[in-house]
Amino acid sequence: MSDNNRTIVEVQHLSKSFGPREILKDINFTVKKGDVTTIIGPSGSGKSTLLRCLNLLETPTSGDILFHGQNIEKTMNIPAYRSKVGMVFQSFNLFSNMTVLQNCMVGQEKVLRRDKETARQKAMTYLQKVGMAEYINARPRQLSGGQQQRVAIARALAMEPELLLFDEPTSALDPEMVGEVLAVMQNLAAEGMTMIVVTHEMAFARDVSNHVVFMADGYICEEGNPADLFGNPQNERTKDFLSRFRQN
């Protein structure tokens, strides 16, 4: 099997309930190395809950999540797993009492046990990549939303994960700042970073991802390559959701 065909994550019959409410219902999909998988669908369809289950920020009610064939709940050390599966949140989640550079170093030092100089060099490399190297001494409150999100991406990249999860990374941004974050993500995709992205940015899903998952009411209603799903959706819920976008 070639490296690019290697399965990174496999989700099998995943369900999640909060009390009597079933949020995720029998979710199944696979992510291979280099895939950019976008998860789209109406609000309340379970997209963010699915992403949080993938990082075990929420515990699945039933089903399995396999990482390189290992069940992440039953056989893996959770901190070690999370060091390989980074997450970028819609609300940035930067440490307000730390500088940009410190935000990008702390996880490396505490989780990966890197020495301070190595952590600093890695942080600078990835801050440069996202165009934020000149802001290393700034605090999050001194940055725009788009700048904070780019720092959050650099922080995740500095851990050098195998997979990056993005939970609606542009939803908290002013419209003029969305493009700068999407451009960083597009560059990561072009470099072969494996990503799962929950997004309302339909153009990104259509033009950048190679696999699209459409969710509604806790189910995966349809999935496939962007050309087919956007150009000729088969499920009625997918058709209805995409109808306004396809008219643009």
C-alpha positions as CSV (number, residue, x, y, z in Angstrom):
1,M,0.0,0.0,0.0
2,S,1.4,3.4,-1.0
3,D,1.8,6.0,1.7
4,N,-0.9,8.2,0.1
5,N,-3.4,5.3,0.3
6,R,-2.8,4.8,4.0
7,T,-5.9,5.1,6.2
8,I,-5.4,7.6,9.0
9,V,-8.8,7.6,10.7
10,E,-11.7,5.2,10.3
11,V,-15.1,6.0,12.0
12,Q,-17.3,3.0,12.5
13,H,-21.0,3.2,13.5
14,L,-20.4,6.2,15.7
15,S,-23.3,7.5,17.8
16,K,-23.5,10.3,20.4
17,S,-26.4,11.1,22.7
18,F,-26.9,13.9,25.3
19,G,-29.5,12.4,27.5
20,P,-32.5,11.4,25.4
21,R,-31.3,13.5,22.4
22,E,-29.3,11.5,19.8
23,I,-27.0,13.9,18.1
24,L,-25.0,11.5,15.9
25,K,-26.5,8.5,14.3
26,D,-24.5,5.6,12.9
27,I,-21.7,7.7,11.4
28,N,-19.2,5.9,9.1
29,F,-16.4,7.4,7.1
30,T,-12.7,7.0,6.3
31,V,-9.9,9.6,6.0
32,K,-6.7,8.7,4.2
33,K,-3.3,10.4,4.3
34,G,-3.4,13.7,2.4
35,D,-7.2,13.9,2.3
36,V,-8.9,17.2,2.8
37,T,-12.4,16.2,4.1
38,T,-15.0,18.9,4.5
39,I,-18.1,18.4,6.6
40,I,-21.0,20.6,5.5
41,G,-24.7,20.8,6.5
42,P,-27.2,22.9,8.3
43,S,-26.7,24.2,11.8
44,G,-27.6,21.6,14.4
45,S,-26.8,18.6,12.2
46,G,-24.1,17.3,14.5
47,K,-21.0,18.4,12.5
48,S,-19.1,20.0,15.5
49,T,-20.1,17.2,17.8
50,L,-18.6,14.7,15.4
51,L,-15.3,16.7,15.3
52,R,-15.3,16.9,19.1
53,C,-15.8,13.1,19.3
54,L,-12.8,12.6,16.9
55,N,-10.6,14.4,19.4
56,L,-12.3,12.8,22.4
57,L,-13.5,16.2,23.7
58,E,-16.8,14.4,23.7
59,T,-17.0,10.7,24.5
60,P,-18.9,8.7,21.9
61,T,-22.0,6.8,23.1
62,S,-21.3,3.9,20.9
63,G,-19.2,2.9,17.9
64,D,-15.4,3.1,17.3
65,I,-12.8,5.6,16.1
66,L,-9.7,3.9,14.7
67,F,-6.4,5.8,14.3
68,H,-4.0,3.8,12.2
69,G,-6.2,0.8,13.0
70,Q,-6.0,1.3,16.8
71,N,-9.2,2.0,18.8
72,I,-8.5,5.4,20.3
73,E,-10.6,4.9,23.4
74,K,-9.5,1.3,24.2
75,T,-5.9,1.0,23.2
76,M,-4.3,4.5,22.9
77,N,-3.0,7.0,25.4
78,I,-5.3,10.0,24.9
79,P,-2.7,12.8,25.4
80,A,-0.4,11.0,22.9
81,Y,-3.3,10.7,20.4
82,R,-4.2,14.4,20.7
83,S,-0.5,15.3,20.1
84,K,-1.0,13.6,16.7
85,V,-4.4,15.0,16.0
86,G,-4.5,18.8,16.3
87,M,-7.6,20.9,16.6
88,V,-8.3,24.5,15.6
89,F,-11.4,26.0,17.2
90,Q,-13.8,28.6,15.9
91,S,-13.1,30.8,19.1
92,F,-9.2,30.6,18.7
93,N,-8.7,29.4,22.4
94,L,-5.4,31.2,22.7
95,F,-3.9,31.8,26.2
96,S,-4.6,35.5,26.8
97,N,-1.7,35.8,29.4
98,M,0.9,34.6,26.9
99,T,2.5,36.1,23.9
100,V,2.0,34.7,20.4
101,L,5.4,32.9,20.6
102,Q,4.6,31.5,24.1
103,N,1.2,30.2,22.8
104,C,3.0,28.3,20.1
105,M,5.7,26.9,22.4
106,V,3.8,25.8,25.5
107,G,2.2,22.7,24.1
108,Q,5.5,21.5,22.6
109,E,7.3,21.9,25.9
110,K,4.6,20.3,28.1
111,V,3.2,17.6,25.8
112,L,6.1,16.7,23.5
113,R,8.8,17.5,26.1
114,R,10.8,19.6,23.6
115,D,13.5,21.8,25.0
116,K,12.8,25.6,24.9
117,E,15.1,26.3,22.0
118,T,13.7,23.5,19.8
119,A,10.2,24.6,20.7
120,R,11.1,28.2,19.8
121,Q,12.5,27.3,16.4
122,K,9.5,25.1,15.6
123,A,7.1,27.9,16.7
124,M,8.9,30.5,14.5
125,T,8.9,28.1,11.5
126,Y,5.1,27.8,11.6
127,L,4.4,31.4,12.6
128,Q,6.4,32.3,9.5
129,K,4.3,29.9,7.4
130,V,1.0,31.6,8.5
131,G,2.4,35.1,8.1
132,M,2.5,35.9,11.8
133,A,6.3,35.9,12.6
134,E,6.4,39.6,13.1
135,Y,3.8,39.4,15.9
136,I,5.7,37.1,18.3
137,N,5.6,39.5,21.2
138,A,2.0,40.5,20.9
139,R,-0.8,39.3,23.2
140,P,-3.9,37.8,21.6
141,R,-6.0,40.9,22.6
142,Q,-3.7,43.0,20.4
143,L,-4.5,41.0,17.3
144,S,-7.5,40.9,14.9
145,G,-9.6,37.8,14.8
146,G,-8.0,36.6,11.6
147,Q,-4.6,37.1,13.1
148,Q,-5.6,35.2,16.2
149,Q,-6.9,32.3,14.1
150,R,-3.7,32.2,12.1
151,V,-1.7,32.0,15.4
152,A,-4.0,29.1,16.5
153,I,-3.2,27.3,13.3
154,A,0.5,27.8,13.8
155,R,0.2,26.5,17.4
156,A,-1.5,23.4,16.1
157,L,1.1,22.9,13.3
158,A,4.0,23.4,15.8
159,M,2.9,20.1,17.4
160,E,3.6,18.5,13.9
161,P,0.4,16.4,13.9
162,E,-0.6,13.8,11.3
163,L,-4.2,15.2,11.2
164,L,-5.7,18.6,11.7
165,L,-9.3,19.2,12.7
166,F,-10.9,22.6,12.0
167,D,-14.2,23.4,13.7
168,E,-15.7,26.2,11.6
169,P,-12.5,28.2,11.7
170,T,-13.9,31.2,10.0
171,S,-17.3,31.5,11.6
172,A,-16.2,33.9,14.3
173,L,-14.4,36.2,11.9
174,D,-15.5,39.4,10.2
175,P,-16.0,38.8,6.5
176,E,-12.8,40.7,5.4
177,M,-10.7,38.4,7.7
178,V,-12.1,35.1,6.3
179,G,-9.9,35.1,3.2
180,E,-6.6,35.3,5.1
181,V,-7.5,32.2,7.1
182,L,-8.8,30.2,4.2
183,A,-5.6,31.1,2.2
184,V,-3.5,29.5,5.0
185,M,-5.7,26.4,5.0
186,Q,-5.5,26.2,1.2
187,N,-1.7,26.3,1.3
188,L,-1.7,23.5,3.9
189,A,-4.0,21.4,1.7
190,A,-1.6,22.0,-1.3
191,E,1.3,20.8,0.8
192,G,-0.5,17.5,1.6
193,M,-1.7,18.2,5.2
194,T,-4.4,15.7,6.2
195,M,-7.4,17.8,7.4
196,I,-11.0,17.4,8.4
197,V,-12.8,20.7,8.2
198,V,-16.3,21.6,9.5
199,T,-17.2,24.7,7.5
200,H,-20.0,26.9,6.0
201,E,-17.6,28.1,3.3
202,M,-19.0,26.2,0.4
203,A,-16.4,27.5,-2.1
204,F,-13.7,26.1,0.0
205,A,-15.4,22.7,0.3
206,R,-16.0,22.6,-3.5
207,D,-12.6,23.9,-4.6
208,V,-10.1,22.8,-2.0
209,S,-11.3,19.5,-0.5
210,N,-11.1,16.2,-2.2
211,H,-14.0,14.6,-0.2
212,V,-17.2,16.2,1.0
213,V,-19.5,14.8,3.7
214,F,-23.0,16.3,3.9
215,M,-24.7,15.9,7.3
216,A,-28.3,16.6,8.4
217,D,-30.3,15.5,11.5
218,G,-27.3,13.6,12.9
219,Y,-26.8,11.4,9.8
220,I,-24.4,11.4,6.9
221,C,-26.9,11.9,4.1
222,E,-24.4,11.9,1.2
223,E,-20.7,12.0,0.7
224,G,-18.3,12.0,-2.3
225,N,-15.9,14.0,-4.4
226,P,-16.8,17.7,-4.6
227,A,-17.5,17.7,-8.4
228,D,-20.2,15.0,-7.9
229,L,-21.7,16.3,-4.7
230,F,-21.9,19.9,-5.7
231,G,-22.6,19.3,-9.4
232,N,-25.1,16.4,-9.1
233,P,-26.3,15.7,-5.6
234,Q,-28.4,12.6,-5.2
235,N,-30.0,13.1,-1.8
236,E,-33.0,15.5,-1.5
237,R,-31.6,17.1,1.7
238,T,-28.3,17.8,-0.1
239,K,-30.1,19.2,-3.1
240,D,-32.1,21.6,-0.9
241,F,-29.1,22.7,1.1
242,L,-26.9,23.4,-1.9
243,S,-29.6,24.9,-4.2
244,R,-28.8,28.5,-3.2
245,F,-25.1,28.0,-3.5
246,R,-25.3,26.4,-6.9
247,Q,-27.3,29.3,-8.2
248,N,-24.5,31.7,-7.4
